[in-house]
């Protein structure tokens, strides 16, 4: 059974730059923001993809979810075969936003669709929910999320659904990119070469909507209000995530101090 890697992360959590680093590894083919059910809501230039044009322009003709999953797998099959014949390692970047940050019932749909056809090597990345939420708000990706507390509830569901998978924090990746990407490459069973650091920024992926750093460095936290700091302190789900992944002292305390400095 052919192996395929899957990278799971939520929006605005540093997943694009991590995925670019994976794409820059030797003999890796990375396809970005894959999902069996997500359809473009506006027409795009898609001359090679009649199904995507149909779904984008005539959503009322969309097949049901079961058939969409089947069609997705059928369309991936020749891609997977091409990569295998060329000696390439196929890695898919899951569009987990579609499963956990919309009005859909949360579920790991990409892995569910592919699991019976391929041996999946899956990994998860996580960013401090404070920074991810502030970035999501700035990008306008919060349409279906009520507030920070609701967001953290959804992040917690995402983490619970992927609890059996290896996970890396974005903050550790920023501090030690070579080490973390080496660990990720081992979990995905793809070759590692530290030279990725010299050319990862040249990779072009969908979903590159953030601040687009050309170097892997810690970015300053986006501005926020005192009321947001109160939301952080009141979120039970954030407290669980912070304590489990070591964000509590660095995030909550720093956030409250930063707010006081601005008052």
Order of alpha helices (4+ residues) and beta strands (2+ residues): beta-alpha-beta-alpha-alpha-beta-alpha-alpha-beta-alpha-alpha-beta-alpha-alpha-alpha-alpha-alpha-alpha
